[in-house]
Amino acid sequence: MAITNGGVEESVEAIAGALGHGVSVEDLDGVLLGYSSHQSTADQVRVNFLLSKKVPADVSAWQLSHGIATAVRPVVVPANEQLGMLGRVCVPLLVRGFRVGYLWVIHEAEESPHAILQALPGIRDRLDRLAELLLDTNTPESEARRRREAQFLAACAGDPDAVDAVAGWPEVHGRAPWVVGTVMERIEDPDMALAELADPEAGVLLQRISALQATVGIRPALFSAGAQLHAVVLFRDLPGRTEHEVVLKRYGAEISLRGGHPERPDMLGLSEPFADLRRLPEAYAQSKSAVQAAAVDPGIGPLVDYRNTGVYQFLAASPRPAAPESVYFADLAEQDRNGELLPVLELLYDTDGSVADVAARLHLHRSSVYNRLARIRSIIGADPLRGRVRLELHLAMKAVRWANRPRI
């Protein structure tokens, strides 16, 4: 075997034993991932492949000419005497519709491939298990996947050549309108945040694998990529948010499992829909702003559209928003050392002035809410629930929150 993963090795050997033929597994780049010890049938192509660990260009062209790159069922690839190649059966390995590699079964020149094809349904569970293992271990690290993710992130950052390239991808072309999603965890412990910044490469790999696992088989999810502290997903804009909620739930479970920590609140920010891929960088910025707003303001909710982030749209528009220079807010913050007044006032603003809702949310009696409002009036010398004073204080509170947003 060429792979060191024990589960993959056992899976390949079990498949070879069940079929009575030697098998090999390669990734989407044509790189050898593993082969069975049963190799009674071999040709020059197989021998060279096992030695070089890479499918030669002419052999790859012959295989691709038979449609293996888009096939979802086994494909019979006939012999090619010029290449010194016997016939073989290619089994596409897919996980919930996502292609992770190919299993190859070679047969003798006088042997019909039909016996192999007839045996494959009986080992469907083993093939599915192998595909799951490849998705988990090899797919995120394949050269093709790394190259495409880097190109996608470059397009999100505004590289026009990368935008043009992504626009031509089969899974993207003709699928407009699109929506960009940024997904991340809420990390409130500063020490944990520093620890996760200590190993950037590990952070990127964790995000890449978690996003890939979270989006496989999700109908509107077209592509995902991982950055150090967040992942980016390109969705097709379809009605509803049910499948986005599934992505969010899966992402949280995956990143917790692979990061070795309990599940933490995770958030997904979605951009406005767009039909021109040249607007991808703008949409990416919107999705980041949305998830940052969700990170600093739990009242927004874990799944948020950019258009529903309210005043954070204005705060995000300035690269360096000024600190809140409100006299009323400064006076109130100075006197609110126990944190009893500002939370009441902000929640009152956020719930459209409903004292009953604020009392219920903060587990207070309504009279306590009214008493705190009276204290606020006394401190600032103005009614905090009226006109410009209300606007000023509410904006100052959101500006303080925004200043503490995660930088991604």
DAVEN-V330534 format. One record per residue. N is the residue number from 1. RES is the residue in one letter. OMEGA is omega in radians with two decimals (* if undefined). BURIAL is 1 if it has 16 or more other C-alpha atoms within 10 Angstrom, else 0. Layout:
# DAVEN-V330534
n = <N | N>
res = <RES | RES>
omega = <OMEGA | OMEGA>
burial = <BURIAL | BURIAL>
This chain:
# DAVEN-V330534
n = <1 | 2 | 3 | 4 | 5 | 6 | 7 | 8 | 9 | 10 | 11 | 12 | 13 | 14 | 15 | 16 | 17 | 18 | 19 | 20 | 21 | 22 | 23 | 24 | 25 | 26 | 27 | 28 | 29 | 30 | 31 | 32 | 33 | 34 | 35 | 36 | 37 | 38 | 39 | 40 | 41 | 42 | 43 | 44 | 45 | 46 | 47 | 48 | 49 | 50 | 51 | 52 | 53 | 54 | 55 | 56 | 57 | 58 | 59 | 60 | 61 | 62 | 63 | 64 | 65 | 66 | 67 | 68 | 69 | 70 | 71 | 72 | 73 | 74 | 75 | 76 | 77 | 78 | 79 | 80 | 81 | 82 | 83 | 84 | 85 | 86 | 87 | 88 | 89 | 90 | 91 | 92 | 93 | 94 | 95 | 96 | 97 | 98 | 99 | 100 | 101 | 102 | 103 | 104 | 105 | 106 | 107 | 108 | 109 | 110 | 111 | 112 | 113 | 114 | 115 | 116 | 117 | 118 | 119 | 120 | 121 | 122 | 123 | 124 | 125 | 126 | 127 | 128 | 129 | 130 | 131 | 132 | 133 | 134 | 135 | 136 | 137 | 138 | 139 | 140 | 141 | 142 | 143 | 144 | 145 | 146 | 147 | 148 | 149 | 150 | 151 | 152 | 153 | 154 | 155 | 156 | 157 | 158 | 159 | 160 | 161 | 162 | 163 | 164 | 165 | 166 | 167 | 168 | 169 | 170 | 171 | 172 | 173 | 174 | 175 | 176 | 177 | 178 | 179 | 180 | 181 | 182 | 183 | 184 | 185 | 186 | 187 | 188 | 189 | 190 | 191 | 192 | 193 | 194 | 195 | 196 | 197 | 198 | 199 | 200 | 201 | 202 | 203 | 204 | 205 | 206 | 207 | 208 | 209 | 210 | 211 | 212 | 213 | 214 | 215 | 216 | 217 | 218 | 219 | 220 | 221 | 222 | 223 | 224 | 225 | 226 | 227 | 228 | 229 | 230 | 231 | 232 | 233 | 234 | 235 | 236 | 237 | 238 | 239 | 240 | 241 | 242 | 243 | 244 | 245 | 246 | 247 | 248 | 249 | 250 | 251 | 252 | 253 | 254 | 255 | 256 | 257 | 258 | 259 | 260 | 261 | 262 | 263 | 264 | 265 | 266 | 267 | 268 | 269 | 270 | 271 | 272 | 273 | 274 | 275 | 276 | 277 | 278 | 279 | 280 | 281 | 282 | 283 | 284 | 285 | 286 | 287 | 288 | 289 | 290 | 291 | 292 | 293 | 294 | 295 | 296 | 297 | 298 | 299 | 300 | 301 | 302 | 303 | 304 | 305 | 306 | 307 | 308 | 309 | 310 | 311 | 312 | 313 | 314 | 315 | 316 | 317 | 318 | 319 | 320 | 321 | 322 | 323 | 324 | 325 | 326 | 327 | 328 | 329 | 330 | 331 | 332 | 333 | 334 | 335 | 336 | 337 | 338 | 339 | 340 | 341 | 342 | 343 | 344 | 345 | 346 | 347 | 348 | 349 | 350 | 351 | 352 | 353 | 354 | 355 | 356 | 357 | 358 | 359 | 360 | 361 | 362 | 363 | 364 | 365 | 366 | 367 | 368 | 369 | 370 | 371 | 372 | 373 | 374 | 375 | 376 | 377 | 378 | 379 | 380 | 381 | 382 | 383 | 384 | 385 | 386 | 387 | 388 | 389 | 390 | 391 | 392 | 393 | 394 | 395 | 396 | 397 | 398 | 399 | 400 | 401 | 402 | 403 | 404 | 405 | 406 | 407 | 408>
res = <M | A | I | T | N | G | G | V | E | E | S | V | E | A | I | A | G | A | L | G | H | G | V | S | V | E | D | L | D | G | V | L | L | G | Y | S | S | H | Q | S | T | A | D | Q | V | R | V | N | F | L | L | S | K | K | V | P | A | D | V | S | A | W | Q | L | S | H | G | I | A | T | A | V | R | P | V | V | V | P | A | N | E | Q | L | G | M | L | G | R | V | C | V | P | L | L | V | R | G | F | R | V | G | Y | L | W | V | I | H | E | A | E | E | S | P | H | A | I | L | Q | A | L | P | G | I | R | D | R | L | D | R | L | A | E | L | L | L | D | T | N | T | P | E | S | E | A | R | R | R | R | E | A | Q | F | L | A | A | C | A | G | D | P | D | A | V | D | A | V | A | G | W | P | E | V | H | G | R | A | P | W | V | V | G | T | V | M | E | R | I | E | D | P | D | M | A | L | A | E | L | A | D | P | E | A | G | V | L | L | Q | R | I | S | A | L | Q | A | T | V | G | I | R | P | A | L | F | S | A | G | A | Q | L | H | A | V | V | L | F | R | D | L | P | G | R | T | E | H | E | V | V | L | K | R | Y | G | A | E | I | S | L | R | G | G | H | P | E | R | P | D | M | L | G | L | S | E | P | F | A | D | L | R | R | L | P | E | A | Y | A | Q | S | K | S | A | V | Q | A | A | A | V | D | P | G | I | G | P | L | V | D | Y | R | N | T | G | V | Y | Q | F | L | A | A | S | P | R | P | A | A | P | E | S | V | Y | F | A | D | L | A | E | Q | D | R | N | G | E | L | L | P | V | L | E | L | L | Y | D | T | D | G | S | V | A | D | V | A | A | R | L | H | L | H | R | S | S | V | Y | N | R | L | A | R | I | R | S | I | I | G | A | D | P | L | R | G | R | V | R | L | E | L | H | L | A | M | K | A | V | R | W | A | N | R | P | R | I>
omega = <3.11 | -3.10 | -3.14 | -3.13 | -3.06 | -3.14 | 3.11 | -3.14 | 3.13 | -3.12 | -3.14 | -3.14 | -3.14 | 3.12 | 3.13 | 3.14 | -3.12 | -3.11 | -3.07 | 3.12 | 3.02 | 3.13 | 3.02 | -3.12 | 3.08 | 3.10 | -3.07 | 3.10 | -3.08 | 3.12 | -3.14 | 3.08 | 3.13 | 3.11 | -3.10 | 3.08 | 3.09 | -3.11 | -3.08 | 3.13 | -3.13 | 3.02 | -3.08 | 3.11 | 3.14 | -3.13 | -3.13 | -3.13 | -3.13 | 3.14 | -3.04 | -3.12 | -3.11 | 3.12 | 3.10 | -3.06 | -3.10 | 3.09 | 3.11 | 3.14 | 3.13 | -3.14 | -3.12 | -3.13 | 3.13 | 2.97 | -3.08 | -3.06 | -3.13 | -3.08 | 3.04 | 3.07 | -3.14 | -3.10 | 3.05 | 3.09 | -3.05 | 3.12 | 3.10 | -3.06 | -3.14 | -3.14 | -3.07 | -2.96 | 3.02 | 3.08 | 3.13 | 3.08 | 3.10 | 3.09 | 3.08 | 3.13 | -3.07 | 3.04 | -3.12 | 3.09 | -3.12 | -3.08 | -3.11 | -3.14 | -3.10 | 2.98 | -3.11 | 3.10 | -3.10 | 3.11 | -3.12 | -3.09 | -3.09 | -3.07 | 3.08 | 3.10 | -3.04 | 3.12 | 3.10 | -3.13 | -3.14 | -3.11 | -3.04 | 3.14 | -3.13 | 3.12 | -3.11 | -3.11 | 3.12 | 3.09 | 3.12 | 3.12 | 3.11 | 3.12 | 3.11 | 3.13 | 3.13 | 3.09 | -3.05 | -2.98 | -2.97 | -3.03 | -3.12 | -3.11 | 3.14 | -3.10 | -3.14 | -3.14 | 3.13 | -3.11 | -3.12 | 3.11 | 3.12 | 3.12 | 3.13 | 3.13 | 3.07 | 3.09 | 3.10 | -3.14 | 3.04 | 3.10 | -3.05 | 3.11 | 3.12 | 3.10 | 3.12 | -3.13 | -3.14 | 3.13 | -3.14 | 3.14 | -3.11 | -3.11 | -3.11 | -3.06 | 3.10 | -3.10 | -3.13 | -0.02 | -3.12 | 3.02 | 3.07 | 3.07 | 3.00 | -3.08 | -3.14 | 3.06 | 2.98 | -3.13 | -3.05 | -3.13 | -3.12 | -3.14 | 3.10 | 3.12 | 3.12 | 3.13 | -3.11 | 3.08 | -3.02 | -3.11 | -3.06 | -3.10 | 3.11 | 3.12 | 3.13 | -3.12 | 3.11 | 3.14 | -3.11 | -3.10 | -3.09 | 3.14 | 3.14 | 3.13 | -3.08 | -3.02 | -3.14 | 3.12 | 3.11 | -2.97 | -3.08 | -3.10 | -3.07 | -3.11 | 3.09 | 3.10 | -3.11 | 2.97 | -2.99 | -3.05 | -3.13 | 3.07 | -3.11 | -3.13 | 3.02 | 3.13 | 2.85 | -3.09 | 3.11 | -3.12 | 3.05 | -3.12 | -3.09 | -3.10 | 3.05 | 3.08 | 3.09 | 3.10 | -3.12 | 3.14 | 3.13 | -3.13 | 3.14 | -3.14 | -3.11 | -3.04 | 3.06 | -3.14 | -3.05 | 3.11 | 3.08 | 3.12 | 3.10 | 3.12 | 3.09 | 3.12 | 3.12 | -2.99 | 3.10 | 3.08 | -3.07 | 3.12 | 2.95 | 3.08 | 3.10 | -3.07 | 3.12 | -3.04 | 3.06 | 3.08 | 3.14 | 3.12 | 3.11 | 3.14 | 3.10 | 3.11 | 3.11 | -3.11 | 3.08 | 3.11 | -3.13 | -3.11 | 3.06 | 3.09 | 3.10 | -3.12 | -3.08 | -3.07 | -3.08 | -3.14 | 3.14 | -3.12 | -3.06 | 3.13 | -2.97 | 3.00 | -3.12 | -3.08 | -3.12 | -3.12 | 3.03 | -3.03 | 3.12 | 3.04 | 3.14 | 3.12 | -3.14 | -3.09 | 3.12 | -3.12 | 3.13 | -3.11 | -3.13 | 3.06 | -3.11 | -3.13 | 3.13 | 3.12 | 3.12 | -3.11 | -3.14 | 3.12 | -3.10 | -3.14 | -3.13 | -3.10 | -3.06 | -3.06 | -3.13 | 3.10 | -3.13 | -2.99 | -3.07 | 3.11 | 3.11 | -3.09 | -3.12 | 3.14 | 3.09 | 3.08 | -3.06 | -3.11 | 3.05 | 3.00 | -3.13 | 3.12 | 3.14 | 3.14 | 3.14 | 3.14 | -3.13 | -3.10 | -3.08 | 3.12 | 3.12 | 2.98 | -3.12 | 3.13 | 3.10 | 3.10 | 3.14 | 3.12 | -3.14 | 3.07 | 3.10 | 3.10 | 3.13 | 3.11 | -3.12 | -3.10 | -3.03 | 3.14 | 3.13 | 3.14 | -3.09 | -3.08 | -3.07 | 2.91 | -2.99 | 3.12 | 3.11 | -3.13 | -3.11 | -3.11 | -3.13 | 3.13 | 3.14 | 3.12 | -3.14 | 3.10 | 3.08 | 3.09 | -3.08 | 3.13 | -3.13 | -3.11 | 3.04 | 3.11 | -3.13 | *>
burial = <1 | 0 | 0 | 0 | 0 | 0 | 0 | 1 | 1 | 0 | 1 | 1 | 1 | 1 | 1 | 1 | 0 | 0 | 1 | 0 | 1 | 1 | 1 | 1 | 1 | 1 | 1 | 1 | 0 | 1 | 1 | 1 | 1 | 1 | 1 | 1 | 0 | 0 | 1 | 0 | 0 | 0 | 1 | 0 | 1 | 1 | 0 | 0 | 1 | 1 | 0 | 0 | 1 | 1 | 1 | 0 | 0 | 0 | 1 | 0 | 0 | 0 | 1 | 0 | 0 | 0 | 0 | 1 | 0 | 0 | 0 | 0 | 0 | 1 | 1 | 1 | 1 | 1 | 1 | 0 | 0 | 0 | 0 | 0 | 1 | 1 | 1 | 1 | 1 | 1 | 1 | 1 | 1 | 1 | 1 | 0 | 0 | 1 | 1 | 1 | 1 | 1 | 1 | 1 | 1 | 1 | 1 | 1 | 0 | 0 | 0 | 0 | 1 | 0 | 0 | 1 | 1 | 0 | 0 | 1 | 0 | 0 | 0 | 0 | 0 | 1 | 1 | 1 | 1 | 1 | 1 | 1 | 1 | 1 | 1 | 1 | 0 | 1 | 1 | 1 | 0 | 0 | 0 | 0 | 1 | 1 | 0 | 1 | 1 | 1 | 1 | 1 | 1 | 1 | 1 | 1 | 1 | 1 | 0 | 0 | 0 | 1 | 1 | 0 | 0 | 1 | 1 | 0 | 0 | 0 | 0 | 1 | 0 | 0 | 0 | 1 | 1 | 1 | 1 | 1 | 1 | 1 | 1 | 1 | 1 | 1 | 1 | 0 | 0 | 0 | 0 | 0 | 0 | 0 | 0 | 1 | 0 | 0 | 0 | 0 | 0 | 0 | 1 | 1 | 1 | 1 | 1 | 1 | 1 | 1 | 1 | 1 | 1 | 1 | 1 | 1 | 0 | 1 | 0 | 1 | 1 | 1 | 1 | 1 | 1 | 1 | 1 | 1 | 1 | 1 | 1 | 1 | 1 | 1 | 1 | 1 | 1 | 0 | 0 | 0 | 0 | 0 | 1 | 1 | 0 | 0 | 1 | 1 | 0 | 1 | 1 | 1 | 1 | 1 | 1 | 1 | 0 | 0 | 1 | 0 | 0 | 0 | 0 | 0 | 1 | 1 | 1 | 1 | 1 | 1 | 1 | 1 | 1 | 1 | 0 | 0 | 1 | 1 | 1 | 1 | 1 | 1 | 1 | 1 | 1 | 1 | 1 | 1 | 1 | 1 | 1 | 1 | 1 | 1 | 1 | 1 | 1 | 0 | 0 | 1 | 1 | 1 | 1 | 1 | 1 | 1 | 0 | 0 | 1 | 0 | 0 | 1 | 1 | 0 | 1 | 1 | 0 | 0 | 0 | 0 | 0 | 0 | 0 | 1 | 0 | 0 | 0 | 1 | 1 | 0 | 0 | 1 | 0 | 0 | 0 | 0 | 0 | 0 | 0 | 0 | 1 | 1 | 0 | 1 | 1 | 1 | 1 | 1 | 1 | 0 | 0 | 0 | 0 | 0 | 1 | 0 | 1 | 1 | 1 | 0 | 0 | 0 | 0 | 0 | 0 | 0 | 0 | 0 | 1 | 0 | 0 | 1 | 1 | 0 | 0 | 1 | 0 | 0 | 0 | 1 | 0 | 0 | 0 | 1 | 1 | 0 | 0 | 0 | 1 | 1 | 0 | 1 | 1 | 1 | 1 | 1 | 1 | 1 | 1 | 0 | 1 | 1 | 1 | 0 | 1 | 1 | 0 | 0>
